């Protein structure tokens, strides 16, 4: 099994992150939310301008998940308050999923951040990912519905991990 590395991403990586998002979202979310909502959300969150804004104005820290120097996913976090982190994005190419990469990535990000708490949101119909987060020690705190415009909502669980 190859070693997984996290490389801090910069503005020069926004195109790559957008390409990875499009690949992974179409692999994983089509059955959950449909192609039209995927197209809308990719445009809203993963255009080069949207990614630059997340990096520059929202203080989101992006890491590319790499194996043999090839990016196979990405993760993004931001610190809400001292030791309290929000996991905005955690995506891995589905062709590589179930090989322990996500678990290793989470262990590495915990080493980098040294968090007391990590919070995330996950689609309530995304059973595979919810079970993955349970395996990592997350619990469901509550449900939340977010209106994201254009007639779409995100119907999510809010999950937390605590040290």
Helices and strands as residue ranges (DSSP letters): E 4-8, G 11-13, H 14-28, H 30-33, H 35-46, H 48-56, E 61-67, E 70-81, E 84-92, H 101-113, E 117-123, H 127-136, E 139-149, E 152-162
